[in-house]
Amino acid sequence: MALFTWTFEVQPITFIKKCTMRFTGKITRVMDVQTGTSEKGNEWKKQTIVVMDDDPNVAYPDEMVLDIWNDHIPEQPLAVGQHVEVFFSVRTRSYNDKLFNDYNVFRIRL
């Protein structure tokens, strides 16, 4: 069973909620690292992984698609089948009157 820790922080200026959670499981997919440069000239890199809950008592395990940004990408390459514990934040943002959720990893334990 996945164990979640909830922390809410409301940013009053932009009306964006931030939530911090923890999820453990096995990596089922690892995407290639993407790189780019922002409009301000800052270089960035992002890697997306899919982690599936590995609790044997769950008939239909949950899967999470998580993004790892910049310095939070581990030096040791991630691989399918690795058991990980990820700590991530959930952010909701608005663009053109539509809401989007982002799941960003800030710490990963192999």
SULURFEN-V690430 format. One record per helix or strand of 3 or more residues. SS is the DSSP state (H for helix, E for strand). FROM is the first residue (numbers start at 0). LEN is the number of residues. If there is no record, write none. Layout:
# SULURFEN-V690430
ss;from;len
SS;FROM;LEN
SS;FROM;LEN
This chain:
# SULURFEN-V690430
ss;from;len
E;7;4
E;15;15
E;33;4
E;42;10
E;62;7
H;69;3
E;82;13
E;97;12
